Amino acid sequence: MGNCSTCASKNNCSKKATKEAESCSKITPKYGHIKNIIGVISGKGGVGKSTVTGIIATELAKKGFKVGVLDADITGPSMPRFFGINEKRAEIIPLDNGQDVKFIPVTTPLGIKVISINLLTQEEDQPVLWRGPVINGVLNQMYGDTQWDDIDYLLIDMPPGTGDIALTVMQSFPISSMVIVSTPQDMVSMIVKKVVIMTEKLNVPVNGVVENMAYIVCNGCKEKTRVFSKKSAEEHAEYLGIPLLGELPINLDLVENLENGTAEDYIKGIDMYSSLINSIVK
């Protein structure tokens, strides 16, 4: 049962009466206090959702906030790779009752606390062959039983689509807001629109959309060339009916740093990424 006074979504909660608030089913972490929880989601895979999660987390940490990242994409986790911590493992501490455990997340060089199923298995390429109910149970445990301590922002990297995990996060976690990730293509925008409508139906606030891989920049003349659509990012955001937080280019330097495990350090020096969180940090 959640505690309204410490709930990250208390200002957006529709439960007004005391009796309703007392029956709140939002899950709160056992080991720490989280001020704001931001979900990062898309309707489709391969649009750079995890990359945007890492960029936002890094920018928040760069500004001095205490940040955590929950990799909720249980069957396709990638956040350890983003931060270059995939060779490390989270610590699992058995509790005195002999049944429960506590997770100690891996901390990045910038101080971001990360928990992912890939940090809890012996090998990162070990597949997770679980059905939906088991995945939901593991996700709830990773969120509730991790020692987050006191953090300002928890970023949740969600799997694509409107399935079980998205429902669990939006209905059971005290979400402050959502960031939608898309690419400027009509087909992708149509699928992402489903996620936007889902958030509306569940009364979850949305910060806006990040249009990723929107263009490439010529190394010689520095001219921008749109790759997937002649429509602007603003036009796609208008179709989705949510604000445009920013558009990001295809960036091979970022890709190279992702491959080398140095993306966190690379992002710290790029001013372009700072604008993404202007509407998130109030």
C-alpha positions as CSV (number, residue, x, y, z in Angstrom):
1,M,0.0,0.0,0.0
2,G,1.3,3.4,-0.9
3,N,1.9,6.4,1.3
4,C,0.2,9.5,-0.2
5,S,2.6,12.0,1.4
6,T,5.6,10.4,-0.3
7,C,4.0,9.3,-3.5
8,A,5.6,10.7,-6.7
9,S,2.2,11.0,-8.4
10,K,0.3,12.5,-5.5
11,N,-0.4,15.7,-7.4
12,N,-1.9,13.8,-10.3
13,C,-3.8,11.2,-8.3
14,S,-7.5,11.0,-8.8
15,K,-8.2,9.6,-5.3
16,K,-9.5,12.5,-3.4
17,A,-11.4,11.1,-0.5
18,T,-9.6,9.8,2.5
19,K,-11.0,6.3,2.3
20,E,-10.0,6.1,-1.3
21,A,-6.5,7.3,-0.6
22,E,-6.2,4.7,2.2
23,S,-6.9,2.0,-0.4
24,C,-4.3,3.2,-2.8
25,S,-2.5,0.3,-4.5
26,K,0.5,2.1,-5.7
27,I,3.8,0.3,-4.8
28,T,6.5,2.2,-3.0
29,P,10.1,1.1,-2.6
30,K,11.1,-0.4,0.7
31,Y,14.6,1.0,0.8
32,G,14.5,4.7,0.0
33,H,12.4,7.6,-1.2
34,I,11.9,8.6,-4.8
35,K,10.6,12.1,-5.5
36,N,9.8,11.7,-9.2
37,I,9.3,8.7,-11.4
38,I,9.5,9.2,-15.2
39,G,8.6,6.4,-17.6
40,V,10.1,6.4,-21.0
41,I,8.1,4.4,-23.6
42,S,7.3,3.9,-27.2
43,G,4.8,1.9,-29.2
44,K,7.5,0.3,-31.3
45,G,10.9,-1.2,-30.7
46,G,14.1,0.1,-32.3
47,V,13.3,3.8,-32.0
48,G,16.0,4.6,-29.4
49,K,13.9,4.5,-26.3
50,S,16.7,3.2,-24.1
51,T,19.2,5.7,-25.6
52,V,16.8,8.6,-24.7
53,T,16.4,7.1,-21.2
54,G,20.1,7.2,-20.7
55,I,20.5,10.7,-22.1
56,I,17.8,12.1,-19.8
57,A,19.3,10.3,-16.8
58,T,22.8,11.6,-17.6
59,E,21.6,15.1,-18.1
60,L,19.7,15.1,-14.8
61,A,22.8,13.7,-13.0
62,K,24.9,16.4,-14.7
63,K,22.6,19.0,-13.2
64,G,23.3,17.7,-9.7
65,F,20.2,15.5,-9.2
66,K,20.3,12.1,-7.6
67,V,19.2,9.7,-10.3
68,G,18.2,6.0,-10.7
69,V,17.4,3.9,-13.7
70,L,15.1,0.9,-13.6
71,D,15.4,-1.3,-16.8
72,A,11.9,-2.5,-17.1
73,D,12.4,-4.1,-20.5
74,I,12.9,-7.6,-18.8
75,T,13.2,-9.6,-22.1
76,G,15.3,-7.0,-23.9
77,P,17.4,-5.1,-21.3
78,S,20.0,-2.7,-22.6
79,M,20.6,-0.1,-20.0
80,P,23.8,-1.7,-18.6
81,R,25.3,-1.6,-22.1
82,F,24.4,2.1,-22.4
83,F,26.2,3.0,-19.2
84,G,29.1,0.6,-19.8
85,I,28.5,-1.4,-16.7
86,N,27.4,-4.7,-18.4
87,E,30.4,-6.5,-16.9
88,K,29.3,-5.7,-13.4
89,R,26.7,-7.4,-11.3
90,A,24.2,-6.1,-8.8
91,E,24.5,-7.5,-5.3
92,I,21.6,-9.7,-4.0
93,I,21.4,-9.7,-0.2
94,P,19.2,-12.4,1.5
95,L,17.1,-11.0,4.4
96,D,16.8,-12.6,7.8
97,N,13.4,-14.1,7.1
98,G,15.1,-16.4,4.6
99,Q,12.5,-15.6,1.9
100,D,13.0,-12.0,0.7
101,V,16.1,-10.3,-0.8
102,K,17.4,-6.8,-1.3
103,F,19.1,-5.6,-4.5
104,I,22.1,-3.3,-4.4
105,P,22.1,-1.5,-7.8
106,V,25.2,-0.8,-9.8
107,T,26.4,2.8,-9.7
108,T,27.7,4.5,-12.8
109,P,30.8,6.8,-12.8
110,L,28.4,9.8,-12.7
111,G,26.6,8.3,-9.7
112,I,23.4,7.0,-11.4
113,K,22.0,3.9,-9.7
114,V,21.0,1.2,-12.2
115,I,19.1,-2.1,-11.8
116,S,18.4,-4.4,-14.7
117,I,17.8,-8.1,-15.1
118,N,21.1,-8.2,-17.0
119,L,22.8,-7.2,-13.8
120,L,21.1,-10.0,-11.9
121,T,22.0,-12.9,-14.3
122,Q,25.4,-14.6,-14.6
123,E,25.7,-13.8,-18.3
124,E,24.1,-10.8,-20.0
125,D,23.2,-12.8,-23.1
126,Q,21.2,-15.3,-21.0
127,P,17.6,-15.2,-22.3
128,V,14.6,-14.7,-20.0
129,L,12.0,-17.4,-20.8
130,W,9.2,-16.2,-18.6
131,R,5.5,-15.6,-19.2
132,G,3.8,-12.3,-18.4
133,P,2.8,-12.9,-14.7
134,V,6.3,-13.9,-13.8
135,I,7.8,-10.9,-15.6
136,N,5.4,-8.6,-13.7
137,G,6.4,-10.1,-10.4
138,V,10.1,-9.7,-11.1
139,L,9.6,-6.1,-12.2
140,N,7.7,-5.3,-9.0
141,Q,10.5,-6.8,-7.0
142,M,13.2,-4.9,-8.9
143,Y,11.4,-1.7,-8.2
144,G,10.3,-2.3,-4.7
145,D,13.2,-4.3,-3.3
146,T,16.1,-2.2,-4.7
147,Q,18.1,0.0,-2.3
148,W,17.5,3.3,-4.1
149,D,18.1,5.4,-0.9
150,D,16.9,9.0,-1.5
151,I,16.8,10.0,-5.2
152,D,15.3,12.9,-7.1
153,Y,14.4,11.0,-10.3
154,L,13.9,7.4,-11.2
155,L,13.8,6.8,-15.0
156,I,12.0,3.6,-16.1
157,D,13.0,2.3,-19.4
158,M,9.9,0.4,-20.5
159,P,9.4,-2.2,-23.2
160,P,7.6,-1.1,-26.4
161,G,3.9,-1.4,-26.8
162,T,0.8,-1.4,-24.6
163,G,1.2,-4.8,-23.0
164,D,1.5,-6.2,-19.4
165,I,4.6,-4.3,-18.4
166,A,3.2,-0.9,-19.5
167,L,0.0,-1.6,-17.6
168,T,1.9,-2.6,-14.5
169,V,4.1,0.5,-14.5
170,M,1.2,2.9,-15.2
171,Q,-1.3,1.4,-12.8
172,S,1.0,0.1,-9.9
173,F,3.9,2.6,-9.8
174,P,3.5,6.2,-8.7
175,I,4.4,7.7,-12.1
176,S,5.0,11.4,-12.2
177,S,5.0,11.6,-16.0
178,M,5.8,9.8,-19.2
179,V,8.2,10.6,-22.1
180,I,7.2,9.2,-25.4
181,V,9.9,8.3,-28.0
182,S,9.2,8.0,-31.7
183,T,10.8,8.4,-35.1
184,P,9.4,10.7,-37.8
185,Q,7.6,8.1,-39.9
186,D,3.8,7.9,-40.4
187,M,3.8,4.2,-39.7
188,V,5.7,4.6,-36.4
189,S,3.6,7.6,-35.4
190,M,0.5,5.6,-35.9
191,I,1.8,2.9,-33.5
192,V,3.1,5.4,-31.0
193,K,-0.3,7.1,-31.0
194,K,-1.7,4.0,-29.3
195,V,0.6,4.6,-26.4
196,V,-0.4,8.2,-26.1
197,I,-4.1,7.2,-26.0
198,M,-3.2,4.5,-23.4
199,T,-1.7,7.2,-21.1
200,E,-4.8,9.3,-21.5
201,K,-7.1,6.4,-20.6
202,L,-5.0,5.7,-17.5
203,N,-4.8,9.3,-16.5
204,V,-1.0,9.4,-16.7
205,P,0.6,12.8,-17.5
206,V,2.8,13.0,-20.6
207,N,5.7,15.4,-20.8
208,G,5.9,15.1,-24.6
209,V,7.6,13.3,-27.5
210,V,11.2,13.0,-28.5
211,E,11.6,12.4,-32.2
212,N,14.7,10.3,-32.5
213,M,16.8,9.7,-35.6
214,A,15.1,12.7,-37.2
215,Y,18.0,13.7,-39.5
216,I,21.6,13.3,-40.3
217,V,24.2,16.1,-40.5
218,C,26.6,16.4,-43.4
219,N,30.2,16.3,-42.1
220,G,31.2,18.8,-44.8
221,C,28.5,21.4,-45.2
222,K,26.7,20.7,-41.8
223,E,23.3,20.6,-43.7
224,K,20.5,18.6,-42.1
225,T,19.0,15.8,-44.2
226,R,15.8,14.1,-43.1
227,V,16.1,10.4,-43.5
228,F,12.7,8.7,-42.9
229,S,10.2,11.4,-43.7
230,K,9.9,14.9,-45.3
231,K,7.5,15.9,-42.6
232,S,8.9,17.9,-39.7
233,A,9.1,16.6,-36.1
234,E,6.5,19.3,-35.2
235,E,4.0,17.8,-37.7
236,H,4.4,14.3,-36.2
237,A,4.1,15.7,-32.6
238,E,0.9,17.5,-33.7
239,Y,-0.5,14.2,-35.0
240,L,0.3,12.6,-31.6
241,G,-1.4,15.5,-29.8
242,I,1.5,16.1,-27.4
243,P,4.3,18.6,-27.1
244,L,7.6,18.1,-29.0
245,L,10.4,17.9,-26.4
246,G,13.1,17.8,-29.1
247,E,14.4,16.0,-32.2
248,L,17.7,14.1,-32.2
249,P,19.9,13.2,-35.2
250,I,21.5,9.9,-36.1
251,N,24.8,10.3,-34.3
252,L,27.6,7.9,-35.2
253,D,29.8,9.4,-32.5
254,L,27.2,8.5,-29.9
255,V,26.9,5.0,-31.4
256,E,30.7,4.6,-31.1
257,N,30.6,5.7,-27.5
258,L,27.8,3.3,-26.8
259,E,29.9,0.5,-28.2
260,N,32.8,1.5,-26.1
261,G,30.8,1.9,-22.9
262,T,31.6,5.6,-22.7
263,A,28.2,7.1,-23.6
264,E,27.7,8.7,-20.2
265,D,30.9,10.7,-20.5
266,Y,30.2,11.6,-24.1
267,I,26.7,13.0,-23.4
268,K,28.0,15.2,-20.6
269,G,29.8,17.4,-23.2
270,I,26.9,17.8,-25.8
271,D,24.7,20.8,-25.2
272,M,22.0,19.5,-27.6
273,Y,20.9,16.9,-25.1
274,S,20.4,19.4,-22.3
275,S,17.2,20.8,-23.9
276,L,15.4,17.5,-23.6
277,I,14.9,17.9,-19.9
278,N,13.8,21.5,-19.9
279,S,10.1,20.5,-19.6
280,I,10.9,17.7,-17.1
281,V,12.8,19.7,-14.5
282,K,10.5,22.3,-13.0
